[in-house]
Amino acid sequence: MTFLWPTLLWLLALVPLAIAGYVWMIRRGRRKAAAQADLAMMREATGPRRGWSRHLPPALFAAALALLITALARPAAVVTLPSQYETVILAMDVSGSMRATDLEPNRLAASQAAARAFIAEQPRSTRIGVVSFAGTAALVQPPTENRDDVLAAIERFQPQRGTAVGSGIVIALATLFPGEGIEIRSLESQRDGPRAPRAAPGGEPRRDGKRGGAPDKGNDGARPDPEPAAKAAPGSYASAVIVLLTDGQTNTGPDPMAAAKLAADRGVRVYTVGIGSARGDVVRSEGMQMRVGLDEETLKSVSRLTHGEYFKAGSASDLRQIYSTLNSRFVFEKRQTEVTALFIAAAAALAVLSAMLSLAWFNRVL
């Protein structure tokens, strides 16, 4: 448990002072009764009705005072709360490496099947959008409650060249915040130097370090990405979440960590799902072959920065289990939450109980 105003906890020193004052008053009453040598008063001060029951109402009141002071310090704790996102964006990798057959029948078909099961479990009120990315990223289905449209968009996936994980995150964010002008090109200019050229199926390495294929287009603007009006705490945006699925290493587009920072600044959680093994798999296409590997460290960093979670899928059954786990995460979620109201309610209950017992036993309040 943590406290938002921990300095107020010093006020708890008042509780032992109040107890000491109560003990002093009890002893003072006994000395006064003894001095007057009044038998009736002595019986009143030391009789059976003045045993443990005499001290219970004040003890309850002292506990209520301690809880009330603790509430002033604004306690917070990690609790499990209902968490139903209004919008879920599925950002799914459709690069050529998704043809690998280490997940039966292949990675792309396994991811489509798992996504269908995930969609079926979502509440009907949740809007689902779909972003596909390879060398570029595109919004293939705007967020909608129509499950048929979402499933049709996923069925249309076709493998393409390149892997731009950062582009997938950026387009997902641009979908959630259409008025903020979130764009890809400005992030591309922020990369720390050019990427090493890599060979691609059906083409030679390009001089700019990107994999052969169609150039980036569509969502690449010229304006710099604006900062949000007010940066949110990472993971604090409760209206939407991004689920990112990929099997490869970024070789084009913006830096995934720069894209993740955009998400973190807006409080959007990014749950990342990595398919395949770190050593990679060999994919053959158009008479060429290439080894594709999984960049787990980047995916873990993306989820950690945005307060999401990383999952590793080494088989089709793993992938289905991951999506099932995500469903449970979206229904109930652990959050750091202020619990001041609980302490106030407990303090009020103890104070009322103290007063009721005092009235019932002694015909007075304390």
C-alpha positions as CSV (number, residue, x, y, z in Angstrom):
1,M,0.0,0.0,0.0
2,T,1.2,3.5,-0.8
3,F,0.0,7.0,0.3
4,L,-0.5,10.1,-1.9
5,W,0.0,12.4,1.1
6,P,2.2,10.3,3.4
7,T,3.3,13.3,5.5
8,L,-0.2,13.4,7.1
9,L,0.6,10.0,8.7
10,W,2.4,11.9,11.5
11,L,-1.1,12.7,12.8
12,L,-1.4,9.1,13.9
13,A,0.7,10.2,16.9
14,L,-2.6,11.7,18.2
15,V,-4.0,8.3,18.7
16,P,-1.6,7.1,21.5
17,L,-2.0,10.6,23.0
18,A,-5.7,10.2,23.1
19,I,-5.3,6.7,24.7
20,A,-2.9,8.1,27.3
21,G,-5.5,10.8,28.1
22,Y,-8.2,8.2,28.5
23,V,-6.0,6.1,30.9
24,W,-5.2,9.2,32.9
25,M,-8.9,10.0,33.2
26,I,-9.7,6.5,34.4
27,R,-7.0,6.6,37.1
28,R,-8.0,10.1,38.2
29,G,-11.6,8.9,38.7
30,R,-10.4,6.0,40.9
31,R,-8.3,8.2,43.0
32,K,-11.2,10.6,43.5
33,A,-13.5,7.7,44.5
34,A,-10.9,6.4,47.0
35,A,-10.4,9.9,48.5
36,Q,-14.2,10.3,49.1
37,A,-14.4,6.8,50.7
38,D,-17.9,6.5,49.2
39,L,-18.8,2.8,49.0
40,A,-21.4,3.3,46.3
41,M,-19.0,5.3,44.2
42,M,-16.3,2.6,44.6
43,R,-18.7,0.0,43.5
44,E,-19.6,2.1,40.5
45,A,-15.9,2.6,39.6
46,T,-14.8,-1.0,40.1
47,G,-17.9,-3.2,39.7
48,P,-18.3,-5.9,37.1
49,R,-20.1,-3.6,34.7
50,R,-17.0,-1.6,34.6
51,G,-14.7,-4.5,33.4
52,W,-13.6,-5.0,29.9
53,S,-16.9,-3.7,28.5
54,R,-16.1,-0.2,29.9
55,H,-13.1,0.0,27.6
56,L,-14.5,-1.5,24.4
57,P,-16.4,1.6,23.2
58,P,-13.3,3.9,23.7
59,A,-11.1,1.3,22.0
60,L,-13.4,1.2,19.0
61,F,-13.4,5.0,18.8
62,A,-9.6,5.1,18.9
63,A,-9.5,2.6,16.0
64,A,-12.0,4.8,14.1
65,L,-9.7,7.8,14.7
66,A,-6.7,5.9,13.4
67,L,-8.5,4.9,10.3
68,L,-9.8,8.4,9.7
69,I,-6.3,9.9,10.0
70,T,-5.0,7.2,7.6
71,A,-7.7,8.2,5.1
72,L,-6.4,11.8,5.2
73,A,-3.1,10.5,3.8
74,R,-5.0,9.1,0.8
75,P,-4.0,5.4,0.7
76,A,-3.7,3.6,-2.6
77,A,-3.5,-0.1,-3.3
78,V,-3.3,-2.5,-6.3
79,V,-6.8,-3.9,-6.6
80,T,-8.6,-5.9,-9.2
81,L,-11.4,-3.9,-10.8
82,P,-13.8,-4.4,-13.7
83,S,-12.2,-3.0,-16.8
84,Q,-14.2,-3.1,-20.0
85,Y,-12.5,-1.2,-22.8
86,E,-14.8,0.6,-25.3
87,T,-12.3,0.1,-28.2
88,V,-9.8,-2.6,-29.0
89,I,-7.4,-2.2,-31.9
90,L,-5.9,-5.4,-33.3
91,A,-2.6,-4.5,-35.0
92,M,-1.5,-7.6,-36.9
93,D,1.6,-8.5,-38.8
94,V,1.0,-9.6,-42.4
95,S,4.7,-9.7,-43.5
96,G,6.0,-12.5,-45.7
97,S,7.5,-14.3,-42.7
98,M,3.9,-15.1,-41.5
99,R,4.0,-17.9,-44.1
100,A,6.3,-19.9,-41.9
101,T,4.8,-23.2,-41.0
102,D,6.1,-23.6,-37.4
103,L,2.6,-22.8,-36.4
104,E,0.1,-25.0,-38.1
105,P,-1.0,-24.6,-40.8
106,N,1.1,-21.4,-40.9
107,R,1.6,-18.3,-38.7
108,L,-0.8,-16.1,-40.6
109,A,-3.7,-18.7,-40.6
110,A,-3.0,-19.5,-36.9
111,S,-3.1,-15.8,-36.0
112,Q,-6.4,-15.3,-37.9
113,A,-8.0,-18.3,-36.2
114,A,-6.9,-17.0,-32.7
115,A,-8.2,-13.5,-33.6
116,R,-11.6,-14.9,-34.6
117,A,-11.9,-16.6,-31.2
118,F,-10.8,-13.5,-29.4
119,I,-13.4,-11.3,-31.2
120,A,-16.1,-13.8,-30.4
121,E,-15.5,-13.4,-26.7
122,Q,-15.6,-9.6,-26.7
123,P,-18.7,-7.9,-25.3
124,R,-21.0,-6.8,-28.1
125,S,-20.6,-3.2,-26.9
126,T,-16.8,-3.2,-27.5
127,R,-15.8,-1.6,-30.8
128,I,-13.0,-3.5,-32.6
129,G,-10.7,-2.1,-35.2
130,V,-8.0,-3.8,-37.3
131,V,-4.7,-2.5,-38.5
132,S,-2.5,-4.6,-40.7
133,F,1.2,-3.9,-41.2
134,A,4.1,-5.2,-43.2
135,G,6.4,-2.7,-45.0
136,T,3.7,-0.2,-44.4
137,A,0.6,-0.1,-42.1
138,A,-3.0,0.5,-42.9
139,L,-6.3,0.7,-41.1
140,V,-8.3,-2.1,-42.8
141,Q,-11.3,-1.9,-40.5
142,P,-12.3,1.2,-38.5
143,P,-13.5,0.4,-35.0
144,T,-17.0,-1.0,-35.2
145,E,-19.4,-3.2,-33.2
146,N,-20.2,-5.2,-36.3
147,R,-18.4,-8.5,-35.9
148,D,-19.0,-9.6,-39.5
149,D,-17.1,-6.6,-40.8
150,V,-14.1,-7.2,-38.4
151,L,-13.9,-10.9,-39.3
152,A,-14.1,-10.1,-43.0
153,A,-11.2,-7.7,-42.7
154,I,-9.1,-10.3,-41.0
155,E,-9.9,-12.9,-43.7
156,R,-8.6,-10.6,-46.4
157,F,-5.0,-10.6,-45.1
158,Q,-2.4,-11.3,-47.7
159,P,1.4,-11.6,-46.9
160,Q,3.5,-8.6,-48.0
161,R,7.1,-7.6,-47.8
162,G,8.8,-5.8,-44.9
163,T,8.1,-5.5,-41.2
164,A,7.2,-2.1,-39.7
165,V,6.1,-2.7,-36.1
166,G,6.3,1.0,-35.3
167,S,4.0,1.8,-38.2
168,G,1.4,-0.6,-36.8
169,I,1.5,1.2,-33.4
170,V,1.3,4.6,-35.0
171,I,-1.7,3.9,-37.2
172,A,-3.5,2.3,-34.3
173,L,-2.9,5.5,-32.3
174,A,-4.0,7.7,-35.2
175,T,-7.2,5.6,-35.3
176,L,-7.9,6.2,-31.6
177,F,-6.9,9.9,-31.7
178,P,-7.9,11.1,-35.2
179,G,-7.7,14.8,-34.3
180,E,-4.1,14.8,-33.1
181,G,-2.4,14.5,-36.4
182,I,-0.3,11.5,-35.4
183,E,1.8,10.6,-38.5
184,I,4.6,8.2,-39.4
185,R,7.1,10.3,-41.4
186,S,8.1,12.5,-38.5
187,L,8.9,9.5,-36.4
188,E,11.0,8.0,-39.2
189,S,13.1,11.2,-39.2
190,Q,13.8,10.6,-35.5
191,R,15.5,7.2,-35.9
192,D,19.0,6.9,-34.6
193,G,20.7,6.6,-38.0
194,P,19.8,4.3,-40.9
195,R,19.1,0.6,-40.5
196,A,21.5,-1.9,-42.0
197,P,20.2,-3.0,-45.5
198,R,18.6,-6.4,-45.5
199,A,17.8,-8.8,-48.4
200,A,14.1,-9.3,-49.2
201,P,12.3,-11.9,-51.2
202,G,12.1,-10.8,-54.8
203,G,14.3,-7.8,-54.5
204,E,17.8,-6.4,-53.6
205,P,18.5,-4.5,-50.5
206,R,17.6,-0.8,-50.8
207,R,20.0,1.9,-50.1
208,D,17.8,3.4,-47.4
209,G,18.0,0.1,-45.5
210,K,14.4,-0.9,-46.1
211,R,13.3,-4.2,-47.4
212,G,12.4,-4.4,-51.1
213,G,8.7,-3.8,-51.9
214,A,6.3,-1.0,-52.2
215,P,7.3,2.3,-50.6
216,D,5.6,3.7,-47.6
217,K,2.5,5.7,-48.5
218,G,-0.9,6.6,-47.4
219,N,-0.5,7.7,-43.8
220,D,2.9,9.4,-44.1
221,G,2.5,13.1,-43.6
222,A,5.0,15.9,-43.5
223,R,3.9,17.6,-40.2
224,P,5.7,16.7,-37.0
225,D,3.7,14.7,-34.5
226,P,2.3,17.1,-31.8
227,E,2.7,16.4,-28.2
228,P,-0.6,15.6,-26.5
229,A,-2.2,18.5,-24.8
230,A,-1.5,16.9,-21.4
231,K,0.6,13.8,-21.0
232,A,-1.3,11.0,-19.3
233,A,0.2,8.5,-16.9
234,P,1.2,5.3,-18.8
235,G,-1.6,2.8,-18.8
236,S,-4.2,5.3,-17.5
237,Y,-6.4,5.6,-20.6
238,A,-9.3,3.3,-19.9
239,S,-11.3,3.7,-23.1
240,A,-9.1,1.8,-25.5
241,V,-6.2,-0.7,-25.8
242,I,-3.9,-2.0,-28.6
243,V,-3.1,-5.6,-29.1
244,L,0.0,-5.9,-31.3
245,L,0.9,-9.3,-32.9
246,T,4.1,-9.8,-34.9
247,D,6.6,-12.5,-35.7
248,G,9.6,-10.5,-37.0
249,Q,12.1,-7.8,-36.5
250,T,11.5,-4.2,-37.6
251,N,13.4,-3.4,-40.8
252,T,11.5,-0.4,-42.0
253,G,9.3,2.4,-40.8
254,P,9.6,4.3,-37.5
255,D,11.4,3.1,-34.4
256,P,8.9,0.9,-32.4
257,M,10.1,2.5,-29.1
258,A,9.3,6.0,-30.4
259,A,5.9,4.8,-31.4
260,A,5.5,3.2,-28.0
261,K,6.3,6.5,-26.3
262,L,3.5,8.2,-28.2
263,A,1.2,5.5,-26.8
264,A,2.6,5.9,-23.3
265,D,2.2,9.7,-23.4
266,R,-1.5,9.2,-24.1
267,G,-2.0,6.5,-21.5
268,V,-2.7,3.7,-24.0
269,R,-1.6,0.2,-23.1
270,V,0.0,-1.9,-25.8
271,Y,-0.2,-5.7,-25.3
272,T,2.4,-7.4,-27.5
273,V,2.2,-10.9,-28.8
274,G,5.4,-12.5,-30.3
275,I,5.0,-15.5,-32.7
276,G,7.9,-17.9,-33.3
277,S,11.3,-18.4,-31.8
278,A,14.2,-16.1,-31.2
279,R,16.4,-18.2,-33.4
280,G,13.9,-17.7,-36.2
281,D,12.6,-19.9,-39.0
282,V,13.4,-20.2,-42.7
283,V,10.8,-18.9,-45.2
284,R,11.1,-19.7,-48.9
285,S,9.5,-17.5,-51.5
286,E,10.0,-16.8,-55.2
287,G,13.1,-19.0,-55.3
288,M,14.7,-17.3,-52.4
289,Q,14.9,-18.1,-48.7
290,M,15.5,-16.0,-45.6
291,R,15.6,-16.5,-41.9
292,V,13.2,-14.5,-39.8
293,G,13.8,-13.9,-36.1
294,L,11.6,-12.6,-33.3
295,D,12.8,-9.4,-31.6
296,E,11.4,-10.2,-28.1
297,E,13.4,-7.5,-26.3
298,T,11.7,-4.7,-28.3
299,L,8.3,-6.2,-27.8
300,K,8.9,-6.5,-24.1
301,S,10.1,-2.9,-24.0
302,V,7.0,-1.7,-25.8
303,S,4.7,-3.4,-23.4
304,R,6.7,-2.3,-20.4
305,L,6.8,1.3,-21.4
306,T,3.0,1.4,-22.0
307,H,2.2,-0.7,-18.9
308,G,0.9,-3.5,-21.1
309,E,2.1,-7.1,-21.1
310,Y,4.2,-9.3,-23.4
311,F,3.2,-12.8,-24.5
312,K,5.1,-15.4,-26.4
313,A,3.4,-17.9,-28.7
314,G,5.4,-20.9,-29.8
315,S,2.5,-22.8,-31.1
316,A,-1.1,-22.4,-32.4
317,S,-2.4,-23.6,-29.0
318,D,-0.2,-21.0,-27.2
319,L,-1.7,-18.3,-29.4
320,R,-5.2,-19.3,-28.6
321,Q,-4.4,-19.4,-24.9
322,I,-2.9,-15.9,-25.1
323,Y,-6.0,-14.4,-26.7
324,S,-8.1,-16.2,-24.0
325,T,-5.8,-14.6,-21.3
326,L,-6.2,-11.2,-22.9
327,N,-10.0,-11.6,-22.7
328,S,-9.8,-12.1,-19.0
329,R,-7.4,-9.1,-18.7
330,F,-9.9,-6.9,-20.4
331,V,-12.8,-8.0,-18.0
332,F,-10.8,-7.6,-14.8
333,E,-7.6,-5.6,-14.4
334,K,-5.3,-4.9,-11.6
335,R,-4.8,-1.2,-11.0
336,Q,-3.2,1.2,-8.5
337,T,-6.4,2.7,-7.1
338,E,-7.0,5.2,-4.2
339,V,-8.9,3.5,-1.4
340,T,-9.6,6.5,0.8
341,A,-13.3,5.9,0.7
342,L,-12.9,2.4,2.2
343,F,-10.9,3.7,5.2
344,I,-13.5,6.5,5.8
345,A,-16.4,3.9,5.6
346,A,-14.6,1.6,8.1
347,A,-13.9,4.6,10.5
348,A,-17.6,5.7,10.3
349,A,-18.7,2.1,11.1
350,L,-16.5,1.8,14.1
351,A,-17.5,5.2,15.4
352,V,-21.2,4.4,15.1
353,L,-20.6,1.0,16.8
354,S,-18.7,2.6,19.6
355,A,-21.5,5.1,20.3
356,M,-24.2,2.4,20.1
357,L,-22.4,0.1,22.6
358,S,-21.8,3.0,25.0
359,L,-25.5,4.0,24.9
360,A,-26.6,0.4,25.4
361,W,-24.3,-0.3,28.3
362,F,-23.9,3.0,30.1
363,N,-26.8,5.2,28.8
364,R,-24.3,7.7,27.4
365,V,-21.9,8.2,24.5
366,L,-18.4,7.3,25.8
